[in-house]
Amino acid sequence: MADLSIDVNGMKFENPFVIGSGPPGTNANVIARCFEAGWGGVVAKTCALTDTEVINVSPRYGKLRAAKSNEVIGFQNIELISDRPFEDWEADFREIKASYPNKILIASLMESFSEKRWQELTRRSVTAGVDGFELNFSCPHGHPETGMGAAMGQNPMMVEAVTRWVKAAADGRPVWSKLTPNITDIRVPARAAFAGGADGVSAINTILSIIGIDLKTLRPVPTVEGHSVPGGYSAQAVKPIGLRMVQEIALDRPGCEISGIGGVWNSTGAIEFLLVGASTVQVCTGAMLLGYEMVDELKEGLAKFLADHKFANVRAMVGASLPYFTTHHHLVELQAEKRAQRTAANRDLNWGKERITDETARLTSNETAASTAGGNPASSAAAPAAS
Ligand SMILES: Cc1cc2nc3c(=O)[nH]c(=O)nc-3n(C[C@H](O)[C@H](O)[C@H](O)COP(=O)(O)O)c2cc1C
């Protein structure tokens, strides 16, 4: 297998594929399964200090299926952060790093707007041996009701302050701020995170949504005791939004580290995130619905892509599609320029630069259409000219 490794903020990922914070990384047992399956890193399920109240409901997931194929294209959750005491997480972090010293383990943290609490969480995670941090400024449901998660991510001042607090307590370990897409311009909180000293940003978390209404009962889904709340939308349908937001951050801050997230189902999607500027790619819902083994195809697809396009390594392809984004105004200019070139090339003055038979062929609309050979030449003369 080709070398798929990438160094991001001093963390050496054996491949850029990372399990995104959520059920696939919710305790030491499942994190070990991710590593055994071949993922380069895991962002653990978000944790908080033990006295933060977390009570999950059930059911808490809903699926959106394609009308004809029944394939799951969208997924909504109203799940909270980890309901496990932080002491259990400290034990898990130690156990995982002891068993998998070369795999990258990132702690995902969430707390209230308190320097003391964020720094306690950070210091204790450093002591337990994690490689880096992701700050959850982006959970769109549940905790925003108490001023946490996306409520902070929508306030650039808070993003900057918390990032600075965590960075000061992280003992040199890298800190990624995970941004919410539930905002007008993602570049604003991204700039705030970098102003606070973030080493990178992760984007996107889930999009606030209502996955559907049960037409028999009139109740929203997922239905808990007859009621529901809007939740976080993920899976295949969100990939275009994730790609757009990663591209916006990458163009705004060239060379910054971005962990791209949202709807990755296969190597095509993962490669797309790398091409618009992500240096790692996280997968959460894909792993839940397709299984941890989906990483095999991610690795095979990326290795083939690198070889086909002759990229020396993964880093060399990061952001390779960014130069092809421009403004709509510029697209119009490019097209006008092209049209002018074509018109100029067809003027009589240009006859004589090639063999006359080639010049005749170039101006013939059905030159290669065998079906009209021997037909009425008038029909080809009447064909509309290419614009
Ligand atoms: C059931 C579920 C639970 C999640 N829990 C967390 C979480 O605890 N912390 C977090 O930062 N993101 C959480 N996420 C968001 C994912 O990490 C990811 O940002 C989002 O789902 C988009 O990626 P995906 O389409 O690959 O799932 C969760 C997502 C799902 C589906």
The ligand as an ORCA input file, in Angstrom:
! r2SCAN-3c Opt
* xyz 0 1
  C     -25.104     10.547     16.334
  C     -24.108     11.649     16.208
  C     -23.471     12.139     17.347
  C     -22.533     13.170     17.246
  N     -21.896     13.603     18.355
  C     -20.941     14.566     18.260
  C     -20.205     14.982     19.396
  O     -20.369     14.466     20.517
  N     -19.294     15.970     19.234
  C     -19.052     16.559     18.013
  O     -18.188     17.438     17.910
  N     -19.730     16.147     16.910
  C     -20.652     15.185     17.014
  N     -21.314     14.766     15.884
  C     -21.045     15.437     14.591
  C     -20.038     14.668     13.727
  O     -18.779     14.559     14.352
  C     -19.863     15.360     12.354
  O     -19.335     16.654     12.542
  C     -21.167     15.478     11.561
  O     -22.025     14.402     11.819
  C     -20.935     15.554     10.043
  O     -20.143     14.485      9.566
  P     -20.764     13.085      9.027
  O     -21.694     13.396      7.911
  O     -19.536     12.304      8.614
  O     -21.445     12.467     10.195
  C     -22.238     13.719     15.974
  C     -22.869     13.221     14.835
  C     -23.791     12.189     14.927
  C     -24.448     11.663     13.691
*
